[in-house]
Each structure stands twice: as C-alpha cells, then as structure tokens.
Amino acid sequence: MKISALLTSAGINIGLCVLFLSLYSVLRKQPANVRVYFGRRISEEHSRLREAFILERFVPSTGWIVKALRYTEEEVLAAAGLDAVAFNRMLVFSIRIFSLAALLCVFGILPLHYYGQNIQHLRIPYEDLDIFTIGNVEKRSRWLWVHCLVLYIISGVACILLYLEFRHIARLRLLHLKRATPNPGQFTVLVRGIPKTKKESCSSAVDDFFTKYHASSYLFHQIVYKTGKVQKIMTGAKKACRKLKNFTDTTVDQSCKAITYRCCLCGASSNSFQLLPTDEVVPSRGKVDLDDSSLNIDNEECAAAFVFFKTRYGALVASDVLQTSNPTKWVTDLAPEPNDVYWSNIWLPYKQLWIRRIATLLGSIVFMLLFLAPVTFINGLSQLDQLQKRLPFLNGILKQPHHLVQLITGYLPSVILQIFLYTVAPIMMLFSTLEGPISHSERKRSACCKVLYFLIWNVFFVNVVSGTVLKQLDFFSSPKDIPVQLAKVIPGQASFFITYVLTSGWASLSSELMQLFGLIYNFIRKYVLRMKEDTEFVPSFPYHTEVPKVLLFGLLGFTCSVLAPLILPFLLVYFFLGYVVYRNQLLNVYRTRYDTGGLYWPIIHNTVIFSLVLTQIICLGVFGLKVSPVAAGFTIPLIIFTLLFNQYCRTRLLPLFSTFPAQNLIDMDREDELSGRMEHIHHGLHTAYCQFPESEDIQLEEIRTVGNDEDGGGCSSGGSNGKEEQQQPRRDLSHPTLKGLPVSRLQTAVRCVTFLIRLQKRGLS
C-alpha cells in the first residue's frame, strides 16, 4: 500500500470523526434526545434539561470533553462500578505504554527503517509502506541492537505498569467487598444437582441436608422453580383472577372515553377499546370461568435452590468445599447479586452443562472457521498487486483512476471487515447464553472471552496467514518455522492493520458517541409510533464488545511497535479519544445494573502478557532472519522473564479475584454483629431473591362504578340512588401511566389467559 492510500483512508476517517463529534455536541443538547445521551443520569439522578430555546444548543462545543475529564476515579467508581474503573485503567495503561513506545520507535527506530538500504527514495506520498518497516533493514545490520534495546524497555515498563494496575484493581476489589450496602450474595449459596426422591420434595431435602451438615451457619433456603415466559404470564394471571373474582360490584366506568391513535405513516386511526353499555357488561361477567380448578397449576420444582447462611464466612465455606463424594450432586457456588441472577438458566440440570459447553465450543470454532472466507477476500483487496498475479482478470480494476484504487486498497477492506464483525458479538452472546451461566455478568464475561479469541484469530492471525497465502503459499509447509513466517509477513501487513485502526477504532468511537441505533429508535418511538418515553429501559455498558476491541488494538500496538512503528501515532489518537468517549458514556449514557467486582482485569492482564510474549517471539524470528545472533540471543531471556513475571502475578494477585479472603469476611461479620446490623441483614435476605417479581399480589380495593347518563344524574349497578353514590368514594382501576383503563379490557385479558391455561392443561400449547 502506498502512503497516499493510507492518507486517503486517514482523511475519510478524520472527516467522519469531526462530523460525528460535531453532531453529538449539538444533539446532546436537544431535550428530545435526553433519554439517549443522558439515560443513566435521568434514571438515577432524576435530572432534566431545559426545553426553552437557547442558541447555544445548536452550536458545536467541546464542553462535554472537559466534563468527562473532570471526574475523579472515586466518582467513576460510585457512578459506574468497579468494572468501569477497570476498563478505564486499561485505557490509562495503554496510553502510558504506547506513549513511551511511540516516543522511542517513531524517533529512534523509524529513521533506521527508512534509511535501512541504500536506495533512491521517492516523495513521501508515493513511497510504499514497506519502506517504514523492519523489512527495509539490511541483513547483519549493525543497528539491530537498537531494536533489541527498545524491545527490552517496552517489555520492562509494560510489566511494571501492569503490576501496578493489577495491584490497584485488587485493592479496589477489597474495598468493593467492604462497601456500605451489604451484598445478599455474600450470605447466599446457589445449590444445584439436588437429588430428587419420590418420598420428599426438593425443599425438604435441602432443609434436611443443610440442617444436618451446616447446622451452625444454616439460616433458611429458597427453592428455584422451572420458569419460562408462559409460566410467568400464567402465574400473574392466576393471582389477578383470584383477586377479580371476589368483586361483585364492578362495572364499566361510563365516563371513560376511547382513545384514538393515528398512524404517522398511513394516517389510519384505531380506537384503544370499544365502550359497551353497562347492562351488556354485567351479565358477561358470569361467563368468565374463574374457577380455581382451571388455574391451580403448581410450579414445578427444579433441582436448584438458594441457601442462606447466618454469616458471610459460613456461606464462603459452604461454597468452596465438596459437599458429597459425588461431585455432580449438591454442587455449591456463591450466588450472584440479586440483580445479576439469570433466572432462565438457574433451573437447568447441572449434569447437562458440560454437554452445553462442548456444543458451544464446537459452534464457536465452526463460526470462526466460516469467517475465514470473508477475511481472506478482504485482505486480498488491500493487496491487489499480489492478487493480480493469481487472478489476471483483475487487471481492469488496477487500470482505474489512481484515487479509486487508493479508495479500494486503503479504505474499503477495513470497512467491509467492520460490517462483518457486527454479527460476531450477538452470536457469541447467544453461545454464552446456551452454556448455562447463572448470572448476567458471567454470560457477558464469557461472551467477552469468545469475542476476544475471535478477533485475535480472524483479525490478526488469519490476516497474516491470508497475506502469506497470497504471496508465498507456504505458511503451513513447516509449522516449526512459524515464528520465522510471522516475522516475514507481519511487517507487510502493517498497512491493513493501520487502516483497521482508523476504521474500526476512530470511526467506531464516533459512532459509539453518537448512539446511532438509540437515536433512530428514540425518533421512531416518539415521532412515528407516538409512544411515551420508556423511563425504565437504560442500556448497560457492552463490555463484551469494547474490552476485546481495546485489547486487540493493544495487541496490534505491541506486535507492530518495533517492526512497523508507523501504526503507533494512530493508536495513540484512538486511546486518547477512547479515554474521553468511554468516560462520557459510562457517566451519562449507560446504567450499571450489576458489577463483577473487577473480574474483567484478569482477562486484560492475560491478554497483555500474551501480546508481549507474541511480540518477543516475532522479534526473535526477525532477528534470526536478519542474521543478528546477539539480538536474538538477548531476546530469549526476555521471554523467560515475562513468563516468570506472569507467574508471580498469578500467585500474588490473581487469587483475590477468584474468591474472597476469609479474614476480611470474618471481620465484617463481627462488625455487623457488634453494631446490631446482622438481624436487619437476615431480615432482608427473605426478599432479596424474588423469582417472580411481576407476579406479586397487587392490593386491589373495591371498585365503585360511577356512570353519567343523559340527565346528568349518577347511577350505580347495585340500584343505589344519587345521594348514596355521592357519599361513596370514587375509585377507578387504572394504570399509573394510562388514564381511564376500563375493567372490561382487563376482563378480556383474563378471559384470554384462562383459555391459554386450559390449552396447556390439555397439552395443546
């Protein structure tokens, strides 16, 4: 790729970034978009924007950048949780290490590459990118020791910074454990694989087992029932029917009027309901079969239960030890937070989980292999000159105008790849759901690992392999020489990696800031469907897509820093812009419903270590190709040192992320007992894990009917006169956000649900 093609791609992405940032600074000030750009603040802080006309609302500004940078880490921790702090520290680590790498490589190594051979140079825009890589350095060059020295400095500083960040997140995790609000999950253990017998129910079995073997710390338990969407609807309908059947003086409020909705597209109108005369509604009530016999459907118990303990330490001991000699029975784990429980997977049989994991692993591998074809095609677009040798019919494309060829080779490949990658996260989230995780956070972390492996394989390795296939067709001829093959190809792939950073990095950050999907959804909901704003729905931060993306850019930065340092300035711009954008989104847009306590950091640490070791292995191969035995010899101890450092971190800090220290838990239990808070905590455990929150009993009071006839006098269904009716209080059955919802509409819904229940009992649904 020529420098001019790279500049074309950079110009397009810079233009898109400036456009999106300007539009965002204007759109965020409009009151109609407040739910899109300030969802978290509106839902949690109940703040509002002024709707008066202000000229400043239509002028682009940079005030949001200053506000995002002004927040401290403590404020980010309080607003978005420890996961947000870990994500923010990952960006800070990247900025620090790649600032140092850019300073050393751009000013120290890049001139050595450019003048590595005695050739006549062209003007910079017409130079090939390979001129700025280590491929332009002659064999046995006496300047290769500079590359080895810079590699040592980058690796050493990266390890020091990584250890400091790891220790900082571990300290915050211990503080997160001692937060002011007690976490019910610290007192609760999820038990699965409960053996079923015909003599006793699961509830009795759980109570007998923990009373016998954990008598000193066992408090009580809660059985998990097999749930689904149909079961939830039936449970709520059953309780509503039992309430409604007791009303004998309920009729339609004749003062209710039908609401007319008009479609904004075709202009057609429809009524919300049809108002019937009172004398027609009252007899119809007798036709509704509300007999308990048709609604008495017991929830099916499954082999899982939440077991509550008196102390945090008791719950920790019960979750860590093996309960029986059969590891597949009475399996215990610390329960997730109440808001984090993924109820749809709790009731899955424990013996079925290993089959699900194998199936999802195979599905992920097949999906990764199917992605090879588009990635190879995309890589071929960036190497049209090499592809022309294999496919002669492409000569017509290369004869097109120079600017068109620059657009095809410099911008189009990364755009096409980015479009294909939009399908990866939903599919990996589906695979993670099928694995059977018990919490939303576990499902998202599993999807994060899958997306990370997918990106590293398809964006990095497959591009390297496809580039080698187009050039040599001998990548797999000698697997033992893989480091040498990587050393040959990666400098040549730097052009694609740079354009990928521009498109998937810069442009995606601008798109994230704009919230294009949320903006379109908000417009359709408010102005096309004419629906009220949904104040409850606020999205959570997509860690499963953003963490792998940032780590992939870190991998590209480490592997190309010494070999092709021209990528580092583009990466630095991405990390600086991402630091501002993500802080703004975490503080204003996304709401934290659950928090893993910084469990994303071990994924970050392992990926950085992998990137460092991979970089050192590739450099070892490069030094071997350049016939520099001194540089190659000094690289081997560096690899060993990095692996030893990783083992030290795994021994010293990683255990804090897998379990909780008993010392801290015992101190917290004693403090709560001395202060008298333990009884209050135990009382709160009874309502902490509610499996059917939408089916709670609704306190319905007696409904009085108030009608208006032509004479204007009041009439009642029970034959009461106007005076009696005036003395009685008027109560309407209505939804908090909908005015005048008639009883007949609720009765129709109950009638439909009753029919569904009958079908299920007959085995037809």
N, C-alpha and C positions, 0 to 999 in steps of 0.2 A: 504494500500500500504506500502511495506517495504521501508526503506531508500535506499537499494540497487537499487530498481526500479527507485526511484527518481534520484539517482546518474547516472543511465543509461540514463535517459532522459536528464539530465543536460549535460552529456558528449557528447551526439549526437548533441545537440543544440549548445554547445560551439564549437565543431568541425566545424559545418556548419557556425557559425558566423565568426570564424577565416578564413575559406576558402573564404567566400564571401567578407570579408573585404580586404583580400589579393588580390583577383581577381579584386576588384574595384580599389584598389590603382594602379594596373597595367593597367587596361583597360581605366581608365580615362585619361591616358597619351597618348593614341594612337590617332593620328589625325583622323582616320576613325570613331572614336566614339565621336567626339567633339560635334556633334549635340545631342547626347543622354545625356551626362553628363554636358554640358555647354550650354543648349538650351537658357536659359534666357540671359546669357552674350553675346552669339553670336548674338541674335536678337536685343538686346538693346544697347550693348556696341560695337558691331562690332569688337570683338577681335578674333584673330586667334592663332592657335598653330603651332609651327614649325614642319615641316614634315621631317626634317633631322634625320638620325639615331643617337640616343643617348642611350647609355647603361642604363642610369638611368630610361628610360621609361619602362624597363622590370624588374625593381627591386621593390618589395613592399615597401611602405613607409607610414609614419604617418603624412606627411606634411599637408594633407588636414584637419586633425583634428585641428592642430594649426591655420590654416587659418580660419576655421569655428568659432573657439572660439575667434579669434582676432577681429571680427567685433563687433561694438558697437550697442546699441539698435537704435540709430539715423540712422545708416547705414542700419540696417534691415528695419526700417520704410520707408526710402527713396527708398529702392530697392524692397521690397515686400508688403508694405502697412500695415495698422493698423491691419488687420486680422491676418497677420503673427506675429505681435508683441503680440497680444492677445493669440495666440496659443503658442508662446514662453514663455509668462508669466505663462501660465497654467503648462508648464513643470517645470518652476522655482519654482512655488508654490508646485508642487508635490515633487520635490527634497528636498525642505526645510522641509516640514511637515513629510515626510516619513523618512528623515534622523533622525529627532528627535524621531519619533516613533520606528525606528529600534534600536536606542541607548537605549531607555527606555525599550522596550519589549524584545529584544534579551538578554540584560544583566540583566534585572530586573525581567521579567515575565517567560521567557523560563526555567530558572533553577527551578522555583516553579512548573512548569508543569511536568518537568522531574522527580522531586523527590516528586511529589504530593501524591504518595501512597507508602506504604512500600512493594515493590515487588522486586524480583531479576531481575536486568537488564541484557540484553544480550549485545553483542558488537554492537556499533552504527550502522554499515551497516545492521544488521539483526533485528534492532528494528522496530516496526511499527510506522507510523507517528502519530497515535493517542496518543502515549506517550508524544508527544511535544505539545499537545493541552490542552485546559482547561478541556476536558473530563477526564483527568487523575488526576484532583484535587478532593480530597475527599469532601463530603458534610460537611457543617458547618466548613470549613477550616478557620483558623484564619488569613490566608494570602490573603483572597479575597479583603480586603481593599486596597491592592496594586493595584489590577486590577481597582478598582473604582478610585483611585488616578491617575493612568496613563490615564484612560479614560477622566478624567477632564482636565489633562494637554494637551492631544492631541486635545480635542474639543476646549479648550480655545485658544490655539496657532493657530489652524486652522481658527477659526473665526477672530482672529486679522490679520493673513496673508491674509485671503480672503478679508477683508475690505480694507486693504492697496492696494491690487492688483486691486480691484474694483475701488477705488478712482483714482489710477494711470491710468487705462484704460479710465475712464471718462474724466480725464484731457487731455489725448492724443486725445480723440474724439473731444473735443472742439478745440484743436489745429488743428486737421484734418479739422474741419469746416472752419478755417481761413487760409487754405493753399493758396499759392501764385497764383495758377492757378484757376480761377473761375470755379465753377461747374455749368453747364447749368441746372442740375436737381434742383438746389435751386431756379431757376426762373420759373420752369415749373410745371404744374399740369396736371395729366392724368385724363381726364373726361370720365366716362363710363355711360352706361344707358341713352344715349341721346335719347329723344323721337322722333320718326320718324313721319313725316306727308307727305301727298301727295302734299301739296301746296309748300313746300320749302325743300331744301336739308339739310343734317346734317350740312354742313358748314355754311349755313345761320342761322340755328337755334342756333349754338354755338356762332356765332358772335352777334346775337341779344340778347341772354341771358346774356353774359358777358359784353356787352356794356351797358346793362340796369342795371345790379345789381353789377358790378365791374368796373364801368366806370373810376374811378380814378387810378386804377392799371392795367387794362387790356391792353395788348400790341397787340397781334395777336394770331392766332391759326393755327394748322396743323391737318387735318383730317387723320385718320388711315384707310387704305384700307384693304379689305379682301385679305390675301396673302396665298400663298402656293408655292410649288416648281414649279408646272406647270405655275402658273401665273407669277412667276419671270422669267422663261425661255421665255415666250411669250412676256413679256414687253421688255426684252433685244433684242429679235429677231425683234420685231416690229421697234424699233429705228434703229437697224442695217440695216434692209431692206430699211427704208426710206432714209438712207444715201447712200446705194449702188445703188439704182435705179436711182440716179442722174448722175452716171458715165456712159459716152458713149464711153470712150476711154480706157477701161480696158480689158486687155487680160492677158494671162498666160505669166509669165516671163520664157522664154525658157532656161535661164541659171540655173534655179532651177533643182536640181537632187534629185531623190528619195533616201530616207534614208533607209538602210536595217538594220533591227533589228534581232538579232539571239538569240533564246531562250537558256538559260544556262542549261535547263534540257533535252530537246529532240533534240536540235541542229537545229530545223527548223527555216527558215527565212521568213520574210514578209516585204513588202515594205510599206512605210508610205503613198504613194499615187502613182497613175499612171499618168504619164505625157502625155497629149494629144496634138496633133498638134494644132497650133493656129487657122487654118481655121475651125477646128471642134468645138472649144470652143466658138468662136464669135457668130455663129448662135444660139447656145444653150441658149444664154443669153435672147433671146426673148421669150423663152418658160417659163421662170420663171415668175410666176404671182406675181407681187409686188404691185398689186392694193391696194390702201388704204382701199377699201371696205371690203377686206378679213382680214385686220389687225386692223381695227378700233374697238377695243374692249375696252370699258370703264371699268376702275377699279371700283369695287363695293364698295361704301362707307359703313362702319360699324358704329355702334353707339358708337364710341370712338374717342377721339381727344386729342392732346397735346395743352394745352392753356398756353401761355407765358405771364408773368407779368413784369411790369417795375422794381419791387423791390423784394428782397427775402422775405421781410415781407408780401407783398401782396400775394405772392404765398403760404406762410405758412397759412395765414388767410383763403384763399380760400380752402385750402386742409383740414382744421380742422373743418370748420363749416358745418352744414347741409344745403344744398342748397334749398331744397323744402320740403314740408310736406310729400312727398312720398320718403322714404329713398332709394328706388330702382331706382330712376331717378336722373340724374345729380350727380352721385357719384364721388367724387373728392379725389385724393390721390397725394402726392408729387411724381413726376416722378422719376424713377431711372436714373442713369447716362446713357449717350448715348451708351456707350459700354456694358452696363448691360441690355439693353432692350431686352426682349424675345418676338420678333415680332410675333411669331406663336401663342401666347396666348392673345395678346392685343385685337384682334378683337372678341374674344369670348363674347357672350351675358352675361351681368352681372347677369341676373336672373338665368342663368344656373350654376353659380359657386357653389351655395350651394348644388346642386344635385351632382356635381362632387366631392365635399369634402366628402359628406356622402358615395358615392360609393368607393372612395379611402380609406376611413377609414375602411369600411367593408372589402375591399380587403386586407388591411394590417392585419386586425385581422385574417382573414381566413388563410393568409400566415403564420402568427405566430403560429396558431394552427396546421397547416400542418407540421410545423417544430418540433412538439413535438416527433414524432416517431423517427427520426434520433438522436435527442438529448438523448432520453431515452435509445436507443440502445448504444450510445457512452458512456453514463455514466455507463451502465452495464459492459462494457469492463474493466473499472477501478475498478470494484467490482466483480471480477469473483467468489470469495469465497461466496459472498451473492447470486449471480446469480445461482450458482451451486445448492443451496438448492431448488430453484424454477424450474430449468431445469437440471435434473440429467444427460442428455446426454452430458453435458459439462465436464464430468469427464476426458475425453480423453485429453482435452486441458490442464488441470491442471497437467496431468502426463507428459507433455512435459518437455524438459530441462529447468533448472531454468532461464537461460538467455533469453530464448524465452518467458517465462511467464512474466519476467520483461519488455521485449520489448512491449508485448501486453498491460500490465496494466499501464506502465509508459509513453510510447511514442505514441502508436497507437491511443488512444482515442482523444487526442488533435489534432493530425494531421488530422484525419477524420473530426472532427468538423470544423477545419480551412478550409478544402476543401469545405464543405457545406456552410460555411459563405461567400465564394467568390461570391455566387449567390445573396446575400442579397442586397448589395449596388446598383447594376443595377436595380433590381426590385423595390426597394424603390425610386430610381431616376425616374423610369417610373411612379410610383404612384404620386410622387410630380409634375411631368410634367402634368399629367391628371387633377390635381387640378386646373390648370389655373393660375399659378403665372405670374406676369408681368415682372419679371426680372430673370436673371440667378442666381443672388445671393440669391434671395428669394427661388427659386427652390432648390438650394443647401442647404440652411438652413433648409428647410422643410424636405429634404431627410436626413439631419444630425439628426434631431429630431426623425424621424422614425427609422433610423438605431440604434440610442441610445436606444430607447424603446425596439427595437427588441433584442439587445444584453443583456440589463439588464434582460429582461424577460426570454429569452431562455438560455443564458449562466449562469445566476445566479439563478433565481427562479426555472426554470424548472429543472436544475441540482439538486437543493435542493429537489424539490418535487420528482423527479425520484429516488434520493437516499433514500428518506424516503419510497417510494413505495416498493423498493427492500428490505428494512429492516423491515418495520412495517405494511405497507398498511393501515395506519390510519391517514394520514395527513389531509384529509378533514373531518374527523369524528367530529371534534369540531373546527369550524372556530374561535371561541373566544380565543382559545389557540394557535393561530398561532405564536405569539412571543415565546412561550414555545417550539413549534415544531421546529422553526428555531434555537433556542438555542441548541436543541438536535442534529440537523443534520449538521449545518454549520461546526463545528469542524471536523466532519468526512469527509466533502467534501473538506477539505483543500488540500488533495493530488491532486485532479483533478485540483483545481484552480492553484496550483503551476506548474503543467505540462502545463496548458494552458498559463500561463505567459511565460514559456520557449519557447513554440512552436509559439503561436500567437504573442508574444512580441519580444523575441530576434531574432528568425528566420525571422519574417516579417520585422523587421527593416533592417536586412541584405539584404533581397530581395528588399526592397524599395531603398536601397542604390545602389544595382546592376542594378536596372531598367531592369529586365529580359525581360519584354514584349517590351520595347523600344529598347533594344539591338537586340532582334530577328527581330523586324520589320525593324530596320535600316539595318541589314545584308541582309534580303530578298530584300529590296528595292534597295540596292546598288549593290549587287553581283549576285542576281538571276534574278530580273526584269530589272536590268541595268537602273534604273531611276535616274534622278537628285535629289539632296537633296532638300527637301521641307523646305525652309528657313522661311516660314511664320508660319508653324504649330509648336507651342511650347505649351505643356500641361500646364494647370493651376493646382494649388495645390488641391488635393482631400480632402477638409475639411470635406465633408460629410462621409468619411470613417475613417479618422485619429482622428478627435475630439472625436467621440464616443468610439473609441478603447482606447484612453488615459483615458477618463473618466471612462470606465469600469474597467480598471486596478486600478484607484483611488478608485472605489467602493470596489473592492476586497481587496485593502490595508487597507481601514478603517474598514471593517467588520471583517477581519481576524487579525488585528493588536493585539488586546487583547486576542482573542480566539485561534489563531494559528499563532504566530509571526514568524514562520519559513519562511513564504512567503515574509517577508519584505526585506531581502537581495537580493532576485531575482528581486523584484520590483525596488529596488534602482538601480541595474545594468541596468534595462530596461529604467528607466527615465534618467539616465546619458547618456546612449548610444543614446536614442531618442533625447536628447537635442542637441547632436553633429550632428546626422544624419539629423534631420529636418532642422537645421540651414544651413547645407551644401546644402540640396535640395532646400530650399527656395531662397538661394542666387545664385545658379548656374543653377539649372535644370528648375524650374517652373517659368512661367511668370504670372504676375498679370494683368489681363485684366480689372477687376472690383474689387471694395472694398466695403464692407458693413459698414465700419467705426467702426469696433469692435463689431458688433451685435452678434458675437458668445459668447461674455463673459457672458451675462445673462444666456445662456444655461449652460455654465460652472459653474456659481455661483449656479444656482438652483440644478444642479446635485450634487455638493459638499454638499450642505445643505441636500439634500435627503440622501446622503451617511452617513452623520453624524447622522441624526435622526434615520436612519435604524440601524446603529451600536449601538446607545444608547438603542433602543428598544430591540435589540437582547441581549445586555448585561443585560438589566433589566430581560429578561426571564432567562438568565443563572444564575443570582444571585438568582432568585426565585427557580430554580432547585437545586442550591447548598445550599439552606436554609440559605441565608445570608440577613436578613431583613435590616441591617444597610446599606449595599452596595446598595441594591435595593431601599431603601428609598432615598438615596442621588442621585440616577440616575434620578429620576423623575424631580427634579428642573433643572437638566442639560438639559433635553429635552425641558422644557419650556423656558429656557434661549436661546437655539439655535433657537427656533421658533421666539422669540422676536427679536433676532439679525437679522434674515432673514427679518422680517417685517420692521425693521429700514432701512436696505439696500434697500429694495424695495421702501420705501418712500423717502429716501435721494438721492439715486444714480440712481435707475432704470429709472425714468422719463427722464434722459438725453439721454437714449438710445432709447426712443420711439418717441421723437420729438426734435426740435432744439429750444434753448432759443431765445425768441423774442429780448431780449436785445442785444445779440451778432449779430443777423441778422440786426437789425436797425443800429448798429454801423458800420457794414461792408457796408451797403448801403450808409450811409453818407460819409464814407471814399472814396468809389468809385465815388460818385457824386462830391466831392471836388477835387479829383485828375483827373477827366475827363475820367475815365476808363469806366463809365457806358454806354456811347454811343458805345464804342467798344464791350462791352459785349452784348448789344442789337443787334448789327450787327451780332455777332457770333451765336446768337440764331437761325437765319434763316436757317443755315446749320447744326445745332447741331444734330437734329434727322432726319436722312435720312433713309427712309424705304426701298428704292431700290438703295443701293449704287452701285450695279453691273450693273444697267441699265442706268447710266449716259451717256449723249451724248459723244461719242468719236470723237475727232476732226480728221476726215479723210480728207486728202488732195487729190488732183487729182493724180491718179496713172498713171504713164507713163510706157509703155512696152518697154523693151529692150530685143531683141532676138539675138541669134547668129546662123548663118547658116553655111553651109559648106565652103563658100567663106570667111567667117570671117567678112563680112560686116554687118552693123546694118540695121534692117528693122523695120518698125512701122506699126501698124494696120491702121493708117489713111493715108497711102501712102506717108509718109514723106521720104525724102532721108537721106543718112547717115550724111550729114553735119548738117541738121536740128536736127537730133537726137542727135548729139554730143553737140549741143548748149543747148539743153534742159536738165535740171537736172533730174537725175535718182532717182526714189523713189520706194521702194519695200514695199509691205504690209506684214509685218512680226510681230510676237510676240517678245517681248523683250528677251525671253529666248530660242526661237526656230528660227533657221536660215532657210530662204527660204521657208516660208509658202505660197503656191500659192493661187491665188484668186479663182481658181476652187474649192478648198477644202471648202472655206468659202461659195461659192455659193451653193455647195451641202448641206451644213449645213442649209443655209437659205431655200432651197427648202424643206428639211425635216421638218423644223419648220413650214413652211407655210402649209404643209399638216396636221400637228398636229392642227394648228389653225382652219383649215376647219372642221376637225373632231369634234373639241369642239363646233363649232357653230352649227353643225348638231346634237349635243347631243350624239355622239358616243363614246367619250372618257371619 
